[in-house]
Amino acid sequence: MEVLTEILLAAFLITDLCLAVASRLLHCIRIAACQGVLLGILPLVAWDWDVALPQTEQFFVAVLSIGIKAILLPRLLRRAMDRAGVRRELEPLVGYPLSSAIVLTAAAASLWCCTRFHVAVEGGPILSAPVAFTTMATGLFIVMARRKAITQAIGFLVFENGITLFGIGMMLEYGLIVELGILLD
């Protein structure tokens, strides 16, 4: 299961990079929804199925993440996009090639910092903290580097996905409470 967890974390990095270079809002919404699905699947994949079945809390977090982050919030963002009549981010503050370079630099820096300072849980996925920090940095970058409010809302959602990913990756004991608190925010 560890290999599948690492594949999901690599897919998270790919979605971060895709978000940095996407100019169409619908693509950004779909990529954020894909991150919601990955967040829902990750706790179940990271669970050690050989020892015991996942707790009810794990299933609840998975269903909650997929329901809210992959279905509800993308639909609300799509509705806001349709009402505003906006389709593209035409004039971002930072261009798309530079955006991809910034996200790749953030990924390299977070990987270097996490390996240098040993930010990992024993027995947990090695890439969880670097990917979480990269996702948080990508979300903050999208909030700062884009002009449209809908794109900035997507950036905030991506930032929150990074926080959730950090909680899942660090196998926090009270992850459900943290997740519900973040969703209320």
C-alpha positions as CSV (number, residue, x, y, z in Angstrom):
1,M,0.0,0.0,0.0
2,E,3.0,2.3,0.5
3,V,3.6,2.4,-3.3
4,L,0.0,3.4,-4.0
5,T,0.3,6.1,-1.4
6,E,3.4,7.5,-3.0
7,I,1.6,7.4,-6.4
8,L,-1.3,9.4,-5.0
9,L,1.1,11.9,-3.5
10,A,2.9,12.2,-6.9
11,A,-0.5,12.8,-8.5
12,F,-1.1,15.5,-6.0
13,L,2.2,17.2,-7.2
14,I,1.1,16.9,-10.8
15,T,-2.2,18.6,-9.9
16,D,-0.3,21.4,-8.2
17,L,1.7,22.0,-11.4
18,C,-1.4,21.8,-13.6
19,L,-3.1,24.4,-11.4
20,A,-0.2,26.8,-11.8
21,V,-0.4,26.7,-15.6
22,A,-4.2,26.4,-16.2
23,S,-5.8,29.6,-17.6
24,R,-9.3,28.3,-17.9
25,L,-11.3,28.4,-14.7
26,L,-13.3,25.3,-15.5
27,H,-10.0,23.3,-15.7
28,C,-8.9,24.8,-12.4
29,I,-12.2,23.8,-10.8
30,R,-11.8,20.3,-12.1
31,I,-8.2,20.0,-10.9
32,A,-9.3,21.1,-7.4
33,A,-12.1,18.5,-7.5
34,C,-9.5,15.9,-8.5
35,Q,-7.5,16.9,-5.4
36,G,-10.6,16.4,-3.3
37,V,-10.9,12.9,-4.7
38,L,-7.3,12.2,-3.9
39,L,-7.7,13.5,-0.4
40,G,-10.7,11.2,0.1
41,I,-8.9,8.2,-1.1
42,L,-5.6,8.8,0.7
43,P,-6.6,8.0,4.3
44,L,-8.0,4.6,3.1
45,V,-4.9,3.8,1.0
46,A,-2.5,4.9,3.7
47,W,-4.2,2.6,6.3
48,D,-2.5,-0.6,7.2
49,W,-5.1,-3.1,6.0
50,D,-3.1,-6.1,7.2
51,V,-3.4,-5.1,10.9
52,A,-7.1,-4.2,11.0
53,L,-9.9,-2.6,9.1
54,P,-10.0,1.2,9.1
55,Q,-12.0,2.9,11.8
56,T,-15.3,4.5,11.1
57,E,-13.6,7.9,11.4
58,Q,-11.4,7.1,8.4
59,F,-14.4,6.2,6.2
60,F,-16.2,9.3,7.5
61,V,-13.3,11.6,6.6
62,A,-13.0,9.9,3.2
63,V,-16.7,10.4,2.4
64,L,-16.7,13.9,3.8
65,S,-13.6,14.9,1.7
66,I,-15.0,13.5,-1.5
67,G,-18.5,14.9,-0.9
68,I,-17.5,18.4,0.0
69,K,-14.2,19.0,-1.8
70,A,-14.8,16.9,-4.9
71,I,-18.5,17.5,-5.4
72,L,-20.1,20.3,-3.4
73,L,-17.4,23.1,-3.6
74,P,-16.6,22.6,-7.3
75,R,-20.3,22.8,-8.1
76,L,-20.6,26.0,-6.2
77,L,-17.5,27.4,-7.9
78,R,-18.9,26.4,-11.3
79,R,-22.2,28.2,-10.5
80,A,-20.3,31.3,-9.4
81,M,-18.2,31.1,-12.6
82,D,-21.4,30.9,-14.7
83,R,-23.1,33.7,-12.9
84,A,-20.1,36.0,-13.2
85,G,-19.6,35.1,-16.9
86,V,-15.9,34.5,-16.5
87,R,-14.2,31.7,-18.4
88,R,-10.5,32.5,-18.3
89,E,-7.8,34.2,-16.3
90,L,-6.7,36.5,-19.0
91,E,-4.2,38.7,-17.3
92,P,-2.5,37.0,-14.3
93,L,-0.1,38.9,-12.3
94,V,2.6,36.2,-12.9
95,G,2.7,34.5,-16.3
96,Y,2.1,30.8,-16.7
97,P,5.7,29.7,-17.5
98,L,7.0,31.6,-14.5
99,S,4.2,30.1,-12.4
100,S,5.2,26.6,-13.3
101,A,8.9,27.5,-12.4
102,I,7.7,28.9,-9.0
103,V,5.7,25.8,-8.2
104,L,8.6,23.5,-9.2
105,T,10.9,25.6,-7.0
106,A,8.5,25.4,-4.1
107,A,8.4,21.6,-4.6
108,A,12.2,21.3,-4.6
109,A,12.5,23.6,-1.6
110,S,9.9,21.8,0.5
111,L,11.5,18.4,-0.4
112,W,14.9,19.7,0.6
113,C,13.7,21.3,3.9
114,C,11.6,18.2,4.9
115,T,14.5,15.8,4.3
116,R,17.0,18.2,5.9
117,F,14.9,18.7,9.1
118,H,13.5,15.1,9.1
119,V,9.8,16.2,8.9
120,A,8.1,12.8,8.7
121,V,6.3,10.3,10.8
122,E,8.0,7.0,11.4
123,G,6.2,4.4,9.3
124,G,4.3,7.2,7.4
125,P,4.7,8.2,3.8
126,I,8.0,10.0,3.2
127,L,6.6,12.4,0.6
128,S,3.5,13.5,2.6
129,A,5.1,16.5,4.3
130,P,6.9,17.9,1.2
131,V,3.8,17.4,-1.0
132,A,1.6,19.1,1.7
133,F,3.9,22.1,1.9
134,T,4.1,22.3,-1.9
135,T,0.3,22.2,-2.1
136,M,0.0,24.9,0.6
137,A,2.6,27.1,-1.3
138,T,0.8,26.5,-4.6
139,G,-2.5,27.6,-3.1
140,L,-1.0,30.7,-1.6
141,F,0.7,31.5,-4.8
142,I,-2.5,31.2,-6.8
143,V,-4.2,33.5,-4.3
144,M,-1.5,36.1,-4.7
145,A,-0.7,35.7,-8.4
146,R,-4.2,35.7,-10.0
147,R,-6.6,38.6,-10.4
148,K,-10.0,36.9,-10.6
149,A,-11.8,36.3,-7.3
150,I,-12.9,32.8,-8.4
151,T,-9.3,31.8,-9.1
152,Q,-8.3,33.1,-5.7
153,A,-11.1,31.1,-4.1
154,I,-9.7,28.0,-5.9
155,G,-6.2,28.9,-4.5
156,F,-7.6,29.0,-1.0
157,L,-9.3,25.6,-1.5
158,V,-5.9,24.2,-2.7
159,F,-4.2,25.8,0.4
160,E,-6.7,24.0,2.6
161,N,-6.2,20.8,0.7
162,G,-2.5,21.1,1.6
163,I,-3.3,21.5,5.3
164,T,-5.6,18.5,5.2
165,L,-2.9,16.5,3.3
166,F,-0.4,17.4,6.1
167,G,-2.8,16.2,8.7
168,I,-3.5,12.9,6.9
169,G,0.2,12.4,6.1
170,M,1.3,13.1,9.7
171,M,-1.4,10.7,10.9
172,L,-2.7,13.1,13.4
173,E,-4.8,11.6,16.2
174,Y,-7.5,14.2,16.0
175,G,-7.5,14.6,12.2
176,L,-11.3,14.5,11.9
177,I,-11.7,17.4,14.3
178,V,-9.0,19.4,12.5
179,E,-10.7,18.6,9.2
180,L,-14.1,19.7,10.4
181,G,-12.7,22.9,11.8
182,I,-11.0,23.8,8.5
183,L,-14.2,23.0,6.5
184,L,-16.2,25.3,8.8
185,D,-13.7,28.1,8.1
